[in-house]
Amino acid sequence: MDSINIKQLAEKLNLSTSTVSRAFRGHSDINKETKEKILAMARELNYQPNHMASNLRDKKSRTIAVIVPEIANNFFSRAINGIERIARDNGYHVQIYLTNDDFDREVAFISQLHNGRVDGIIMSVTGEANDHSYMHKFRKKSIPLVFFDRMYDDINASKVSTNDYDSSFAATKHLIDKGCTRIVYLVVNKNLSIGKMRMQGYKDALESAGLPFVENMVIDCSNELIHNIDILEGVFRVIKPDGVFASVERLAIASYYVCHNMNLKIGDDIKIICFSSLEIASLLNPPLSTITQPAYDMGVEAAKILFRQLGKIEERTGNNDENASEQVVLQSDLVIRQSTLGLK
């Protein structure tokens, strides 16, 4: 059977073309019975909706952008899966923009997305600069923005995060309870909001245990494995820590390499814990203690917020002012394994 157009389908159903169109776009003002009737007749008559033409009429791309610093990190791949599920349920596509922690790329992406290429943005920032004027300009546009995990505190937008301070405090306290007194804190970017919160939890846990906070025990690392191994080999030789708290999983992995090179027994000579969503954490030798963030759920929550904001814009009941922003904080899990329990 030859396919028909939307006008012919509407005539068969004795409905308006706008009603049929809204049913295919999932509008809430179409009741369930009517929608099922429309979809059943469409299948019977081999009707295929022209989404591209519909998007052009609505001045929508039916696409959202997800800007992330990396995708090799298991956290971000899980978060993207959560975002994609909600987008798919809403009839949207997802475009991934990878900054590689390059601030200039971040600025370029945001600038490109001003022109209606996407209907909304979900973003985890690089945090490489203090000048966010480009973002302030973007916020004057009508495109919704939701931050997740890594965000700029001075930008008014909806945000999805985890209880980083509490988790960091608990992880540091665990190392202290296991006998550690010289705990180094490894960080890539301490200027990020999550970097600040995680380091504050580390500092306060030391203070509560009567241990001094020493500035040179906070180790600035990089995104490069080889460079981090070089940094940490020097740290382990000079400072001789008995505990390592890594703010991101790549720094824990680098620590494992260094311990192997220096014949240090992880769990006994030195204890290691980190923020990580690494699925193989339990398979490492020894299994790695982690603060596991609900990455998938964070992606889901960020996408749900974005689509609520898109709905308000569509209904013309809201905009991007401060009253439209939402703040969601999810709980991470402290998972203790042999890297802090020891093998003895």
C-alpha positions in Angstrom: 0.0 0.0 0.0 1.2 3.5 -0.9 1.9 5.8 2.0 -0.5 8.7 2.7 0.0 12.2 4.0 -1.1 13.7 7.3 -4.1 15.5 5.7 -5.5 12.2 4.3 -4.9 10.5 7.7 -6.8 13.3 9.5 -9.7 13.1 7.1 -10.0 9.3 7.7 -10.1 9.9 11.4 -12.4 13.0 11.1 -9.8 15.0 13.1 -7.8 18.1 12.4 -4.3 17.8 11.1 -3.0 19.7 14.2 -4.6 17.1 16.5 -2.9 14.3 14.5 0.4 16.1 14.5 0.3 16.8 18.3 -0.4 13.1 18.9 2.8 12.1 17.1 4.7 14.6 19.0 3.5 13.3 22.4 1.6 16.4 23.5 -0.1 15.9 26.9 -3.4 17.5 25.7 -4.2 14.5 23.5 -6.0 11.8 25.6 -4.8 8.3 25.6 -7.8 6.8 23.6 -7.5 9.4 20.8 -3.7 8.9 20.5 -4.1 5.1 20.3 -6.8 5.5 17.7 -4.5 7.8 15.6 -1.5 5.5 15.9 -3.6 2.4 15.0 -5.0 4.1 11.9 -1.5 5.3 10.9 -0.2 1.8 11.0 -3.1 0.5 9.0 -2.7 3.1 6.3 1.1 3.0 6.3 1.5 6.6 7.4 5.0 7.8 8.3 5.2 11.2 10.0 7.7 13.6 8.5 9.6 14.6 11.7 12.0 16.8 9.9 9.3 19.0 8.3 7.5 19.1 11.6 10.6 20.3 13.4 11.1 23.0 10.8 7.5 24.2 11.3 7.9 24.2 15.1 11.4 25.8 14.8 12.8 23.0 16.9 15.7 20.7 16.3 14.4 17.9 18.5 18.0 17.5 19.6 19.8 18.2 22.8 23.5 18.7 23.3 25.5 17.0 26.0 28.9 18.7 26.6 31.3 16.6 28.6 35.1 16.8 29.3 35.7 13.1 28.5 33.9 9.8 27.7 36.6 7.3 28.5 35.7 7.9 32.2 33.0 5.4 33.1 31.1 8.1 35.0 30.4 10.1 31.9 29.5 7.2 29.7 26.9 6.1 32.3 25.5 9.6 32.7 25.2 9.9 28.9 23.2 6.6 28.9 20.8 8.0 31.4 20.4 11.2 29.4 19.9 9.4 26.2 17.1 7.2 27.6 15.1 10.2 28.7 15.7 12.0 25.4 14.6 9.0 23.5 11.4 8.7 25.5 10.7 12.3 24.6 11.4 11.8 20.9 14.7 13.7 20.9 18.2 12.9 19.7 21.4 13.5 21.6 24.6 15.1 20.2 27.8 14.6 22.2 30.3 17.4 22.4 33.7 16.4 23.8 35.9 19.2 25.3 38.8 17.1 26.4 39.0 19.5 29.3 39.9 22.3 26.9 38.3 25.5 27.9 38.6 27.0 24.4 36.7 24.1 22.9 34.0 24.6 25.6 33.6 28.3 24.6 33.5 27.4 20.9 30.8 24.7 21.5 28.6 27.1 23.5 29.0 29.8 20.8 28.0 27.4 18.1 24.9 26.2 19.9 23.4 29.8 20.2 21.8 29.5 16.7 19.1 26.9 17.4 21.1 23.9 16.4 19.9 22.3 19.6 16.9 22.9 21.9 18.7 22.5 25.2 22.1 21.7 26.7 23.3 19.4 29.5 26.8 20.1 30.5 29.7 19.1 32.7 32.3 21.9 32.6 36.1 22.1 32.2 36.6 24.6 35.0 39.8 25.8 33.3 39.1 29.6 33.6 37.5 32.1 35.9 36.0 34.3 33.1 32.6 32.9 32.3 31.3 35.9 30.4 30.6 33.7 27.4 28.2 31.7 29.6 26.5 34.8 30.9 25.8 35.8 27.3 24.4 32.4 26.6 22.1 32.5 29.6 20.3 35.5 28.0 19.1 33.2 25.2 16.1 31.0 25.6 18.0 27.7 25.4 17.7 25.8 28.7 20.9 24.7 30.4 21.4 22.0 33.1 24.8 21.4 34.7 25.7 18.0 36.1 28.6 16.9 38.3 31.0 19.7 37.3 29.5 23.2 37.3 30.1 26.9 37.6 28.8 28.3 40.8 28.5 31.8 39.4 26.1 30.7 36.6 22.5 30.6 37.4 21.2 27.3 36.0 19.7 24.1 37.1 22.3 21.7 38.7 22.5 18.0 39.5 25.3 17.0 41.9 26.1 14.4 44.5 26.9 14.8 48.2 30.6 15.4 47.5 31.5 17.0 50.8 29.9 14.3 53.0 31.4 11.5 50.8 34.9 13.1 50.9 34.7 13.5 54.7 33.6 9.8 55.1 36.4 8.5 52.8 39.1 10.5 54.6 37.7 9.4 58.0 37.8 5.8 56.8 41.5 6.1 55.9 42.2 7.6 59.4 40.2 4.9 61.1 42.4 2.3 59.2 45.5 4.0 60.8 46.6 6.5 58.1 48.1 9.7 59.4 49.9 11.0 56.2 47.1 11.2 53.6 47.7 12.9 50.3 44.8 14.3 48.4 45.2 14.0 44.6 43.3 16.5 42.4 43.2 17.6 38.8 41.4 20.9 39.2 40.9 22.2 42.7 39.1 25.3 41.3 36.0 23.3 40.2 33.1 23.4 42.6 33.3 19.7 43.2 37.1 20.0 43.7 36.5 22.6 46.4 33.8 20.6 48.1 35.7 17.3 48.0 38.9 19.0 49.4 36.9 20.7 52.1 35.6 17.3 53.2 39.1 16.0 53.3 40.4 19.0 55.3 37.5 18.9 57.9 37.9 15.1 58.4 41.6 15.6 59.2 40.8 18.4 61.6 38.1 16.4 63.4 40.7 13.7 63.9 43.3 16.1 65.3 45.5 15.8 62.2 47.0 18.9 60.6 46.1 20.0 57.1 49.4 20.4 55.1 49.2 22.3 51.9 51.9 20.2 50.1 49.8 17.1 50.8 47.4 18.3 48.2 48.9 17.1 44.9 48.1 18.9 41.6 48.0 16.3 38.9 47.0 16.2 35.2 44.9 14.3 32.7 47.9 12.4 31.3 48.7 9.0 32.8 52.5 9.2 32.2 52.7 12.7 33.7 50.8 11.6 36.7 53.0 8.6 37.3 56.1 10.9 37.2 54.4 13.3 39.7 53.3 10.5 42.1 56.6 8.7 42.0 58.2 11.9 43.3 55.5 12.3 45.9 55.7 8.8 47.2 59.5 9.0 47.5 59.6 12.4 49.3 56.3 12.6 51.3 56.0 8.8 51.9 52.2 8.8 52.4 50.4 6.0 54.1 47.1 7.0 52.5 46.0 8.2 49.1 42.6 9.9 48.5 42.1 10.4 44.7 39.5 12.9 43.7 39.0 11.1 40.3 39.6 7.5 39.3 42.5 8.2 36.8 44.6 9.3 39.7 43.9 6.1 41.6 44.9 4.1 38.6 48.2 6.1 38.3 48.8 5.4 42.0 48.4 1.6 41.4 51.1 1.9 38.6 53.4 3.7 41.0 52.9 1.3 43.8 53.7 -1.6 41.4 56.9 0.2 40.2 58.0 0.9 43.8 57.0 -2.5 45.2 54.5 -0.9 47.7 51.8 -3.2 48.9 48.4 -1.5 48.4 46.2 -2.0 51.4 49.2 -2.6 53.7 52.1 -0.2 52.9 49.7 2.4 51.5 45.9 2.6 51.4 44.0 4.0 48.4 40.5 5.2 47.9 38.9 7.4 45.2 35.8 8.8 43.6 35.0 6.3 40.8 32.2 4.6 38.9 34.7 2.1 37.5 32.9 -1.2 36.9 36.1 -3.3 37.3 37.1 -1.7 40.6 36.4 -5.0 42.4 38.6 -6.8 39.9 41.7 -4.8 40.4 44.6 -6.2 42.4 43.8 -5.5 45.2 40.1 -4.4 44.7 39.8 -0.7 44.9 37.8 1.1 47.6 35.5 3.7 45.9 33.0 6.5 46.4 30.6 5.4 43.7 28.4 8.2 42.3 25.0 7.4 40.8 26.1 8.4 37.3 23.2 7.0 35.4 20.7 8.5 37.8 22.4 11.9 37.5 22.0 11.7 33.7 18.4 10.8 34.1 17.7 13.6 36.6 19.5 16.2 34.4 17.5 15.2 31.3 14.2 15.3 33.2 14.9 18.8 34.4 15.8 19.9 30.9 12.6 18.5 29.4 10.6 20.1 32.2 12.2 23.4 31.2 11.5 22.7 27.5 7.9 22.0 28.3 7.6 25.4 30.1 9.0 27.2 27.1 6.7 25.4 24.8 3.7 26.2 27.0 5.1 29.8 27.4 4.7 29.4 31.2 8.3 30.0 32.1 11.8 31.0 31.0 15.4 30.7 32.1 15.1 33.1 35.1 16.3 32.1 38.6 12.8 30.8 39.6 13.1 28.1 36.8 16.3 26.6 38.1 16.3 23.4 40.1 19.0 21.9 42.4 19.1 18.1 42.8 21.6 16.4 45.1 22.0 12.6 44.9 23.7 10.3 47.3 27.0 8.4 46.5 27.9 5.1 48.1 31.2 4.4 50.0 32.3 0.9 48.9 35.1 -0.5 51.0 37.4 -3.0 49.5 40.9 -4.4 50.0 42.8 -1.3 48.8 42.0 0.2 52.2 41.3 -2.9 54.3 44.7 -4.5 53.7 45.7 -8.0 52.9 47.1 -9.0 56.2 
